[in-house]
C-alpha cells in the first residue's frame, strides 16, 4: 500500500509558497505587486510564477527528520511512498530528487492547485478509495483523510486532531516539534533592543534629566523596539537563504522552521501597529523620524544591504536615527557636535560589523558573504574604514571639548579628555578583537555584554559626571 505524504508542514517544517514568495521578494522589490496580479488568475497561477522565479537551496530547507524516518521505515517494510503536495510540481520534483525516498511525485501545475478536495479526488483516481495511507498536518487534509485507509497527523492542532479522530479510521498522531513561545520571542530579537538605549543620549548630553524627558524617552524606546522587531521579522524572512547558509544564523526561528512563516507576517503587523500607535503620542516630529527609520530599514533589507559601502553608510544612519528620535521625543535640539560624532562613530561600528563577517568568512574558507556584495579580499579596506571613522569620531569629541559650548554644560571640561582616551582605547581594542575573530555579529550588542566594554562605559560616565560637578 502506498504511503502518501504531504509536503508543507508535514515533510517540511515550512511552506513552499511562502518560501518561494520571500525568496523572490528578496531578489525583486516588485514581487508583491506581481504576486497579486498572478493571484487574480488563481492560486495555481501564483504558485507557478513563484516556482519559476525562485532560486531556493533545496538542500538547506528545514526537513522534519522524524517524518523522513517514518517514511524510511515504511519503505523498509516493502511499502511505496508518494509525495503529493499543493506545492508546484517544479519545486516538488527538486525536493524529491534531493531526498530520493519517493516512488511518485505529484504537485500543482499552472491550472490545478492540488489541495483539499481536489487532492482527495486525485488520490482516489490514482490509487482507489481507501487504498492508501495519508500523512498530513492541517484542516485542508481532512477531505483526503476521509478517502484514505489510515489517518496520520504531524504536529496537528487539537481542533484538527479532533476532526481527524471523528472520521473513525485507524489513526496515528506524530509530535515531532514542540511549540514554544520562546521561539516567537526570539524572532523579535529582543537583545537588539539594547541599541535603543541610544535614545537616552540627547537627554544625557544636554543634561536634561527631568522626569518628563525620561518618560518620553522610555516611550520612544518601546515604540522603537516594536518597530525594529517588525522589521527584523521581515528581514529574517527575506534572509532565509543566507541565514541557512550561516553556521549560527541557521538556528533562527524562521530559518529553522521553529516558527511558521505565516505567523511572521502576523507578528510584524502587530508590532508595527502598536509601535506607531505609541509613536503618535510623542508628536509629529518623532512620528516622522520613526517612520523614516522604518522605511529606510525596509529599503536596507530589500536593496541597500546588497550594495557595497552604501550598506554600512545606511547602517550608520540607522544608529544615528535613534539619537534623532531621542531628541524628537524629549524636545531637545541636537548639537552639530553630537550629530558629527554619531555619524563617524556609528560608521566605524557598521564597518566593524562587516569586518566581523569577513573574518568569519575566511575562517570558514568561503569567498563571499551570502546576500552581501563583499568578498574576503575586501577585508583590509573595511578594517581601514573601521579605524579611520572611529578615530575621526574621537577627534570630533576633542574639538567639542575645546569649543565654547562645552563650558555651559561642564564645570571642568578638561576631565573629558579622559573620556577621549578611554574611547580611543575601546575602539582600537574592538577593532583588534574583530580582526582576531572574536566579535559578536553586532558590535553594539558586543559592547553591552563585554566586561571590558562595560568597565570603559562606566569609567567614561564617571568622568562625564565629574566634569559636570567638580
C-alpha positions as CSV (number, residue, x, y, z in Angstrom):
1,X,0.0,0.0,0.0
2,X,1.1,3.5,-0.8
3,X,2.0,6.0,1.9
4,X,1.0,9.4,0.6
5,X,3.0,12.3,2.1
6,X,2.1,15.9,2.2
7,X,4.9,18.5,2.0
8,X,4.1,21.8,3.7
9,X,4.0,21.5,7.5
10,X,4.5,17.7,7.2
11,X,7.7,16.6,5.5
12,X,8.9,20.2,5.6
13,X,8.8,22.5,8.7
14,X,7.8,25.3,6.4
15,X,5.6,26.2,3.5
16,X,7.0,26.3,0.0
17,X,4.5,29.0,-1.2
18,X,5.9,31.3,1.5
19,X,9.4,30.1,0.9
20,X,9.2,30.9,-2.8
21,X,7.5,34.3,-2.2
22,X,10.1,35.6,0.2
23,X,12.9,34.2,-1.9
24,X,11.7,36.1,-5.0
25,X,10.9,39.2,-2.9
26,X,14.5,39.3,-1.7
27,X,15.6,39.5,-5.3
28,X,13.0,41.9,-6.6
29,X,11.1,44.5,-4.6
30,X,8.2,44.4,-7.1
31,X,7.3,40.9,-6.2
32,X,4.2,41.7,-4.0
33,X,2.6,43.6,-6.9
34,X,3.4,40.9,-9.4
35,X,2.1,38.2,-7.0
36,X,-1.2,40.0,-6.5
37,X,-1.6,40.2,-10.3
38,X,-0.9,36.4,-10.6
39,X,-3.3,35.6,-7.8
40,X,-6.1,37.2,-9.7
41,X,-5.7,34.3,-12.2
42,X,-5.9,31.8,-9.3
43,X,-3.6,30.3,-6.7
44,X,-2.2,27.8,-9.1
45,X,-1.0,30.6,-11.4
46,X,0.6,32.3,-8.4
47,X,2.5,29.2,-7.4
48,X,3.6,28.6,-11.0
49,X,5.0,32.2,-11.2
50,X,6.9,32.0,-7.9
51,X,8.2,28.5,-8.5
52,X,9.7,29.6,-11.9
53,X,11.3,32.7,-10.4
54,X,12.6,31.3,-7.0
55,X,16.2,30.2,-6.5
56,X,15.8,28.1,-3.3
57,X,18.6,25.9,-2.0
58,X,16.5,22.8,-1.6
59,X,19.2,21.0,0.5
60,X,19.1,23.7,3.2
61,X,15.3,23.6,3.8
62,X,14.1,22.6,7.3
63,X,13.0,19.0,6.7
64,X,11.4,17.0,9.5
65,X,13.8,14.2,10.3
66,X,11.2,12.2,12.2
67,X,8.8,12.2,9.2
68,X,11.7,11.1,7.0
69,X,12.4,8.3,9.4
70,X,8.8,7.3,9.3
71,X,8.9,7.2,5.5
72,X,12.1,5.1,5.5
73,X,10.6,2.6,8.0
74,X,7.6,2.2,5.6
75,X,9.9,1.7,2.7
76,X,11.9,-0.9,4.7
77,X,8.8,-3.0,5.1
78,X,8.3,-3.0,1.3
79,X,5.8,-0.2,1.1
80,X,5.9,2.5,-1.6
81,X,5.7,6.3,-1.0
82,X,4.3,9.1,-3.0
83,X,4.8,12.8,-2.4
84,X,1.5,14.6,-3.2
85,X,1.5,18.3,-2.5
86,X,-0.1,21.6,-3.3
87,X,3.4,22.9,-4.0
88,X,4.2,23.4,-7.7
89,X,5.5,20.4,-9.5
90,X,8.8,22.1,-10.3
91,X,9.7,22.5,-6.6
92,X,8.2,19.2,-5.6
93,X,10.4,17.4,-8.2
94,X,13.5,19.2,-6.9
95,X,12.7,18.2,-3.3
96,X,12.1,14.6,-4.4
97,X,15.3,14.5,-6.3
98,X,17.2,15.7,-3.3
99,X,15.7,13.3,-0.8
100,X,15.4,10.2,-3.1
101,X,12.8,8.5,-0.9
102,X,9.7,8.7,-3.2
103,X,8.3,6.4,-5.8
104,X,6.0,9.0,-7.2
105,X,5.8,12.8,-7.1
106,X,2.7,14.9,-7.8
107,X,2.3,18.6,-7.4
108,X,0.2,21.6,-8.6
109,X,0.6,22.8,-12.1
110,X,-0.3,26.0,-13.9
111,X,-4.0,25.3,-13.8
112,X,-4.7,22.9,-10.8
113,X,-4.0,23.6,-7.2
114,X,-3.6,20.1,-5.7
115,X,-5.1,20.8,-2.3
116,X,-8.1,19.7,-0.2
117,X,-10.9,18.1,-2.1
118,X,-9.0,18.4,-5.4
119,X,-6.2,16.3,-3.9
120,X,-8.6,13.8,-2.4
121,X,-10.2,13.2,-5.8
122,X,-6.8,13.0,-7.5
123,X,-5.7,10.3,-5.0
124,X,-9.0,8.3,-5.4
125,X,-8.5,8.4,-9.2
126,X,-4.8,7.4,-8.8
127,X,-4.9,4.7,-6.1
128,X,-8.6,4.0,-5.4
129,X,-10.8,4.7,-2.4
130,X,-9.0,3.8,0.9
131,X,-6.1,2.1,-1.0
132,X,-3.5,4.5,0.6
133,X,-2.5,5.9,3.9
134,X,-2.1,9.7,4.2
135,X,0.2,11.8,6.4
136,X,-0.7,15.4,6.7
137,X,-1.0,18.3,9.2
138,X,-3.8,20.7,8.5
139,X,-7.6,21.1,8.2
140,X,-7.1,21.2,4.4
141,X,-6.1,17.5,4.6
142,X,-9.4,16.4,6.2
143,X,-11.1,15.6,2.7
144,X,-8.0,13.4,1.9
145,X,-8.2,11.5,5.2
146,X,-11.9,10.8,4.5
147,X,-10.9,8.7,1.5
148,X,-7.7,7.2,2.9
149,X,-7.3,3.9,4.8
150,X,-5.3,5.4,7.7
151,X,-5.0,8.9,9.2
152,X,-1.6,10.1,10.2
153,X,-1.2,13.6,11.5
154,X,2.0,15.6,12.1
155,X,2.0,18.4,14.7
156,X,-1.7,19.0,14.1
157,X,-3.6,21.4,16.2
158,X,-6.1,20.0,18.8
159,X,-9.0,21.0,16.5
160,X,-7.6,19.2,13.5
161,X,-6.9,16.1,15.7
162,X,-10.5,16.0,17.0
163,X,-11.9,16.2,13.5
164,X,-9.5,13.5,12.2
165,X,-10.4,11.2,15.1
166,X,-14.1,11.8,14.3
167,X,-13.6,10.0,11.0
168,X,-13.4,6.7,12.8
169,X,-10.4,5.4,10.9
170,X,-7.1,3.9,12.1
171,X,-5.2,6.9,13.4
172,X,-1.7,7.9,14.4
173,X,-0.5,11.2,15.8
174,X,3.1,12.3,15.3
175,X,4.5,15.0,17.5
176,X,7.9,16.0,16.0
177,X,8.0,19.6,17.2
178,X,7.1,21.4,20.4
179,X,5.5,24.8,20.0
180,X,7.5,27.2,22.2
181,X,6.7,30.8,23.0
182,X,10.4,31.2,23.4
183,X,10.9,30.8,19.6
184,X,8.4,33.5,18.9
185,X,10.0,35.8,21.5
186,X,13.4,35.1,19.9
187,X,12.0,36.0,16.5
188,X,11.6,39.6,17.8
189,X,15.3,39.7,18.5
190,X,14.8,41.3,22.0
191,X,18.6,41.6,22.5
192,X,18.7,44.1,19.7
193,X,16.6,46.5,21.8
194,X,19.8,47.3,23.6
195,X,20.6,49.6,20.7
196,X,17.6,51.7,21.5
197,X,19.3,52.9,24.7
198,X,20.8,55.4,22.3
199,X,17.5,57.3,22.6
200,X,18.7,58.4,26.0
201,X,21.8,60.1,24.6
202,X,20.3,63.5,23.7
203,X,18.8,63.8,27.2
204,X,22.1,62.9,28.9
205,X,24.2,65.0,26.5
206,X,22.0,68.1,27.2
207,X,22.0,67.3,30.9
208,X,18.2,67.5,30.8
209,X,17.4,64.9,33.5
210,X,13.8,65.8,34.3
211,X,11.0,63.2,34.7
212,X,9.2,64.4,31.6
213,X,12.2,63.8,29.3
214,X,12.9,60.5,30.9
215,X,9.3,59.2,30.5
216,X,9.2,60.4,26.9
217,X,12.5,58.7,26.1
218,X,11.2,55.5,27.7
219,X,8.1,55.6,25.5
220,X,10.3,56.2,22.5
221,X,12.4,53.2,23.3
222,X,9.2,51.0,23.5
223,X,8.0,52.3,20.2
224,X,11.4,51.9,18.5
225,X,11.8,48.4,19.9
226,X,8.4,47.3,18.4
227,X,9.0,48.9,15.1
228,X,12.5,47.5,14.9
229,X,11.2,44.0,15.8
230,X,8.7,44.3,13.0
231,X,11.5,45.0,10.6
232,X,13.7,42.2,12.0
233,X,11.0,39.7,11.3
234,X,10.6,40.9,7.7
235,X,14.4,40.9,7.3
236,X,14.7,37.3,8.6
237,X,12.1,36.2,6.1
238,X,14.0,37.9,3.3
239,X,17.3,36.5,4.5
240,X,16.2,32.8,4.8
241,X,18.6,31.6,2.2
242,X,21.6,33.4,3.5
243,X,20.7,32.6,7.2
244,X,20.5,28.9,6.4
245,X,24.0,29.1,4.8
246,X,25.4,30.6,8.1
247,X,26.5,28.2,10.9
248,X,24.9,30.3,13.6
249,X,22.0,32.1,11.9
250,X,20.6,28.9,10.6
251,X,19.1,28.3,14.0
252,X,17.0,31.5,13.8
253,X,13.2,30.7,14.3
254,X,12.1,31.1,10.7
255,X,15.2,29.6,9.1
256,X,15.0,26.5,11.3
257,X,11.2,26.2,10.9
258,X,10.6,26.7,14.6
259,X,8.1,29.5,13.8
260,X,5.7,29.2,10.8
261,X,6.4,31.9,8.2
262,X,2.8,32.9,8.1
263,X,3.0,33.8,11.8
264,X,5.9,36.0,11.0
265,X,3.8,38.3,8.9
266,X,1.2,38.5,11.6
267,X,3.8,39.3,14.2
268,X,5.4,42.0,12.0
269,X,2.0,43.7,11.5
270,X,1.0,43.6,15.2
271,X,4.4,45.1,16.3
272,X,4.2,47.8,13.6
273,X,0.6,48.9,14.5
274,X,1.4,49.1,18.3
275,X,4.7,50.8,17.7
276,X,3.2,53.5,15.5
277,X,0.3,53.9,17.9
278,X,2.7,54.7,20.8
279,X,4.8,56.9,18.5
280,X,1.7,59.0,17.7
281,X,1.6,60.1,21.4
282,X,5.1,61.6,21.1
283,X,4.4,64.1,18.5
284,X,4.6,64.6,14.7
285,X,8.4,65.0,14.6
286,X,9.0,61.8,16.5
287,X,6.4,60.0,14.3
288,X,8.3,61.4,11.2
289,X,11.7,60.1,12.5
290,X,10.4,56.7,13.3
291,X,8.5,56.5,10.0
292,X,11.7,57.4,8.2
293,X,13.6,54.8,10.2
294,X,11.0,52.1,9.2
295,X,11.1,53.0,5.5
296,X,14.9,53.2,5.5
297,X,15.2,49.8,7.3
298,X,12.9,48.2,4.8
299,X,14.9,49.7,1.9
300,X,18.1,48.4,3.6
301,X,16.6,44.9,3.8
302,X,15.4,44.9,0.2
303,X,18.1,46.9,-1.6
304,X,20.9,48.6,0.3
305,X,22.3,45.6,2.2
306,X,23.5,44.2,-1.2
307,X,25.2,47.5,-2.2
308,X,28.8,47.7,-1.2
309,X,29.7,50.7,1.1
310,X,26.2,52.0,0.8
311,X,25.1,49.3,3.3
312,X,27.4,50.4,6.1
313,X,26.5,54.1,5.5
314,X,22.8,53.2,5.9
315,X,23.6,51.2,9.0
316,X,25.4,54.2,10.5
317,X,22.4,56.3,9.6
318,X,20.0,53.9,11.3
319,X,22.0,54.1,14.5
320,X,22.1,57.9,14.3
321,X,18.3,58.0,13.8
322,X,17.9,56.6,17.3
323,X,19.6,59.7,18.6
324,X,17.5,61.9,16.4
325,X,14.4,60.1,17.8
326,X,15.6,60.7,21.3
327,X,15.8,64.4,20.6
328,X,12.4,64.5,19.0
329,X,10.7,62.6,21.8
330,X,12.2,64.7,24.6
331,X,12.1,68.0,22.7
332,X,15.8,68.6,22.8
333,X,17.7,70.3,19.9
334,X,20.7,68.2,18.9
335,X,24.1,69.9,18.6
336,X,26.2,69.7,15.5
337,X,28.9,68.1,17.6
338,X,26.7,65.2,18.7
339,X,25.5,64.5,15.2
340,X,29.0,64.7,13.7
341,X,30.3,62.4,16.5
342,X,27.4,59.9,15.9
343,X,27.9,59.7,12.2
344,X,31.6,58.8,12.3
345,X,31.3,56.6,15.4
346,X,28.5,54.5,14.1
347,X,30.1,54.3,10.6
348,X,33.0,52.7,12.4
349,X,30.8,50.2,14.2
350,X,28.9,49.4,11.0
351,X,32.3,48.7,9.3
352,X,33.2,46.5,12.3
353,X,30.1,44.5,11.7
354,X,31.1,43.8,8.1
355,X,34.7,43.2,9.2
356,X,33.5,40.5,11.6
357,X,31.5,38.8,8.9
358,X,34.5,38.8,6.6
359,X,36.8,37.4,9.2
360,X,34.3,34.7,9.9
361,X,34.1,34.0,6.2
362,X,37.8,33.5,6.0
363,X,37.7,31.1,8.9
364,X,35.0,29.0,7.1
365,X,37.2,29.1,3.9
366,X,34.5,30.9,1.9
367,X,34.9,33.8,-0.5
368,X,31.8,35.9,-0.5
369,X,29.2,36.8,2.2
370,X,25.8,35.3,1.2
371,X,23.4,38.0,0.4
372,X,26.0,40.8,0.5
373,X,28.4,42.2,-2.1
374,X,31.6,41.8,0.0
375,X,34.4,39.3,-0.7
376,X,37.2,38.3,1.6
377,X,39.9,40.4,-0.1
378,X,37.8,43.5,0.8
379,X,38.8,43.0,4.5
380,X,41.8,45.4,4.6
381,X,39.7,48.3,3.2
382,X,36.8,47.6,5.6
383,X,39.2,47.4,8.5
384,X,40.7,50.7,7.4
385,X,37.2,52.3,7.4
386,X,36.6,51.0,10.9
387,X,39.8,52.6,12.2
388,X,39.6,55.9,10.3
389,X,36.0,56.5,11.2
390,X,36.4,55.6,14.8
391,X,39.4,57.9,15.2
392,X,37.7,60.8,13.5
393,X,34.8,60.4,15.9
394,X,37.3,60.8,18.8
395,X,38.8,63.9,17.0
396,X,35.3,65.4,16.8
397,X,34.9,64.9,20.6
398,X,38.3,66.5,21.2
399,X,37.3,69.6,19.2
400,X,34.0,69.7,21.1
401,X,35.9,69.7,24.4
402,X,37.8,72.8,23.2
403,X,34.7,74.6,22.0
404,X,32.9,77.4,23.9
405,X,29.7,75.3,24.1
406,X,31.2,72.8,26.4
407,X,31.7,75.3,29.3
408,X,28.0,75.8,29.6
409,X,27.4,72.1,30.5
410,X,30.6,71.2,32.3
411,X,32.4,72.8,35.2
412,X,35.6,71.1,34.5
413,X,35.7,70.2,30.7
414,X,39.3,69.2,30.8
415,X,38.3,66.0,32.6
416,X,36.5,65.0,29.4
417,X,40.0,64.3,27.9
418,X,39.9,61.1,29.9
419,X,36.7,60.1,28.0
420,X,38.5,60.6,24.7
421,X,41.4,58.4,25.9
422,X,39.1,55.6,27.0
423,X,37.1,55.8,23.8
424,X,40.2,55.7,21.7
425,X,41.3,52.5,23.6
426,X,37.9,50.9,23.3
427,X,37.6,51.5,19.6
428,X,41.1,50.2,19.0
429,X,40.5,47.1,21.2
430,X,37.2,46.4,19.5
431,X,38.7,46.5,16.0
432,X,41.6,44.3,17.2
433,X,39.2,41.7,18.6
434,X,37.2,41.8,15.4
435,X,40.4,41.2,13.4
436,X,41.1,38.1,15.6
437,X,37.5,36.8,15.0
438,X,36.2,37.4,18.5
439,X,33.5,39.9,17.6
440,X,29.7,39.3,18.0
441,X,27.6,39.8,14.8
442,X,26.6,43.2,16.2
443,X,29.2,45.4,17.9
444,X,26.6,47.3,19.9
445,X,25.4,44.0,21.5
446,X,29.1,43.1,22.0
447,X,29.7,46.4,23.8
448,X,26.7,45.8,26.1
449,X,27.8,42.3,27.1
450,X,31.6,42.5,27.1
451,X,33.1,43.1,30.6
452,X,35.9,45.4,29.5
453,X,33.5,47.4,27.5
454,X,31.2,47.8,30.5
455,X,34.1,49.0,32.6
456,X,35.0,51.5,29.9
457,X,31.4,52.7,29.7
458,X,31.1,53.3,33.5
459,X,34.6,54.9,33.6
460,X,33.5,57.4,30.9
461,X,30.2,58.0,32.6
462,X,32.1,58.7,35.9
463,X,34.4,61.2,34.1
464,X,31.5,63.0,32.5
465,X,29.7,63.3,35.8
466,X,32.9,64.5,37.5
467,X,33.4,67.1,34.7
468,X,29.8,68.4,35.3
469,X,30.0,69.0,39.0
470,X,33.6,69.4,40.1
